[in-house]
Amino acid sequence: MKTAEEYRKQLYGMRANIHVGGERLSRDDPRLIQPINVVASTFDAAQEPEFEGVATATSHLSGEKINRFCNIHCSVEDLLHKQRMTRMLCHRAGGCIQRCMGIDATNALSVITYDTDQKYGTEYHKRFLTFLEYFQKEDIVANCAQTDGKGDRSKRPHEQVDPDLYLRIVERKSDGIVVRGSKWHNTMAPYAQEIIVVPTRSLTKEESDWAVAFAVPGDAEGVHQIVRLASMRPRKHLKAPIATFGDAESFTVFDNVFVPWQRVFLCGETDMGGRLALQFAEFHRHSYTGCKPSISDIIMGATALAAEYNGVQNAQHIRMKLAHLIGVGELVNAAGIAAAYHSTKTPSGTYIPNSIFVNVGRRLAGENIFHEWEILCDVAGGVYATLPFEEDWYSEDTRKYLEKYIMRNPRVSAENQHRLFRLISDLLASHWSGVELAGQYHGGGSPIMETIGLLRDYDLRPKVDLVKYLAGISLDDPQG
Ligand SMILES: Cc1cc2nc3c(=O)[nH]c(=O)nc-3n(C[C@H](O)[C@H](O)[C@H](O)COP(=O)(O)OP(=O)(O)OC[C@H]3O[C@@H](n4cnc5c(N)ncnc54)[C@H](O)[C@@H]3O)c2cc1C
């Protein structure tokens, strides 16, 4: 396993293909430090005894100890540990841990490359295993680039005015393929060593050029990352863990990128392209059953502490709101546990979480996230939004006023009241929080996508038959 320092060092050696605000940055640019801190914390955790067996796993290929983010789920316990690790690490980072993209993509590839080989006599799984060996040994961080620009949403990939609006194969050569297109919203792609590309959606027979999956280094020739950074406001005086983290999403352009065959994991098999899109989404929704409860935990803790500092912790409406937060967080978590217990061992040996439970869990999380933040906004009052800047708390002219009038619960020092409301300000009124909120709503698929998944996979017939039985309607009655 690598250390955080080794990870950072490797990033700093990559080609400068990161574009931010009209500038081209190398990965050691100070503006990337806070987002990188989040992923670096996944390397730190794997070294700590507290996380042994949770943030670490045993490779089914080499038998070596590896970072769990590089693991293939070979049991129910692996899925449970991944979910638990996600919840714990998101607590530490104060939000999305970001590295789940890679584990979800590799697990989906493990399942689908195997099945494709069985059906079409191809050799994708062998290639995938070679890639996985490197991935585990080098402790690689990968983004999964799934979301295409998609153009006109009412049209299929081959019906778009510009066929590049969904990433596609533009040339098949003796030594590999050339791909062109773009992928949007790629979390932590600027500080991932690898980008794993998978299709966005189901594909029809005419869409073999869009049925493509592969991995390329994040700085490969022809890959351009146009990045939006969203870090917490750095602090000068009031040091706190939350203020050291950040996030970044890249709009990743693939401008005629060459991918050698050994890194191509799907090339033209349209039916399997659709399955891969869905399989990645379902692994990712399972990851959400770990990260989303941790966000509820943070909102819940901040709500409870704000109520206590404001002296209203026993008010009934506040207790009801806290009960709602507990209900959402723990139900989403429970859905993830159920998805693991009801997982299926696929022919590849990889365990896939139960689709009904991942979809109900992720849907509940997405539908509630704005309401959860509304609860914190309500209970905290407006101070988090208008809180004077940190410097004013340390200025001779203004400090005495701020420290006198921030006071609520006399037992709590002015500094701690300030600390709490600055944290809530970071959570609710920062550049970071707006992006985080959208990620918690849309990431892994907007709630409508889980609804579609549920209606596709859920068998309503037994429920209808049950009601017929209760109503005394014969199941054999042609008029029933
Ligand atoms: C912070 C953040 C991080 C993310 N990280 C990643 C990442 O790392 N990798 C990645 O691949 N993706 C990532 N995503 C993308 C995420 O998965 C998508 O945002 C999500 O799938 C929705 O797709 P979209 O944004 O293109 O919205 P759209 O597809 O435009 O959906 C918007 C709405 O339009 C409607 N709609 C869309 N299509 C149709 C249709 N055909 N018929 C009827 N109604 C329709 C639906 O109501 C839908 O809710 C991230 C997103 C965010 C916000």
The ligand as an ORCA input file, in Angstrom:
! r2SCAN-3c Opt
* xyz 0 1
  C     -21.076     17.077     -7.772
  C     -21.305     16.013     -8.795
  C     -20.360     15.011     -8.956
  C     -20.518     14.030     -9.942
  N     -19.522     13.099    -10.147
  C     -19.575     12.299    -11.256
  C     -18.472     11.485    -11.635
  O     -17.428     11.449    -10.976
  N     -18.573     10.734    -12.755
  C     -19.679     10.758    -13.541
  O     -19.701     10.057    -14.549
  N     -20.739     11.519    -13.221
  C     -20.718     12.292    -12.105
  N     -21.792     13.092    -11.780
  C     -22.905     13.139    -12.721
  C     -24.234     12.590    -12.239
  O     -24.231     11.196    -12.272
  C     -25.278     13.226    -13.172
  O     -25.370     14.598    -12.814
  C     -26.622     12.561    -13.077
  O     -26.565     11.256    -13.595
  C     -27.659     13.369    -13.867
  O     -27.238     13.569    -15.198
  P     -27.208     15.035    -15.800
  O     -26.482     15.923    -14.854
  O     -26.687     14.936    -17.190
  O     -28.701     15.485    -15.793
  P     -29.816     15.170    -16.902
  O     -29.593     13.830    -17.500
  O     -29.925     16.321    -17.795
  O     -31.065     15.045    -15.987
  C     -31.791     16.169    -15.508
  C     -33.244     15.776    -15.408
  O     -33.746     15.720    -16.743
  C     -34.734     14.725    -16.862
  N     -34.390     13.850    -18.015
  C     -33.161     13.557    -18.497
  N     -33.236     12.752    -19.562
  C     -34.526     12.521    -19.778
  C     -35.238     11.774    -20.749
  N     -34.621     11.100    -21.724
  N     -36.587     11.744    -20.648
  C     -37.233     12.417    -19.678
  N     -36.611     13.157    -18.741
  C     -35.265     13.209    -18.786
  C     -34.792     13.995    -15.550
  O     -35.883     14.475    -14.798
  C     -33.495     14.376    -14.840
  O     -33.649     14.318    -13.459
  C     -21.674     14.045    -10.761
  C     -22.654     15.033    -10.569
  C     -22.477     16.016     -9.608
  C     -23.526     17.082     -9.479
*
